[in-house]
């Protein structure tokens, strides 16, 4: 499965659009992670605890979008975009979306 933020796949032509696909992940705060983050905030630097949880959320959202695209018979998802929002105090959503497409066979049948 090809995933790209561009509107097309270089060297390939979309045979047809299969529609919008999306995936999301909602994560709540963790008291212990928040304590470590607050301590790190006192001395400065990257808040690795939050970097890790956000990276995990993005990957989970991408996996869910990929599954939706595969269920439609897609070869690729183009125009991928990420959004994030706080949905309540202490919980945030990562949303990823794009257009599922079926690609024409590559030259040489690959």
C-alpha angles and dihedrals in degrees: 000000000000116000118189140163090215121091093243141025110252111246093010134088124218109238091194143347115244096191142251119335127185145174132192142186127196119202129188126210120266118219095218093046089048091053091052090046092051091051091048089049089061093059098032132231135098117338095226094181091064094038089058096047092047092049090051090049093051092050092048091050091048091049091052092049091048091052091052091049093048090051088058092050095251125164093195146007114222133189093032116187133180126215131180132192141169107244096183137349106298098010130089135184127218111202125188123185141168145144119285113220138183110224128216112248113276119251107275092029096277 
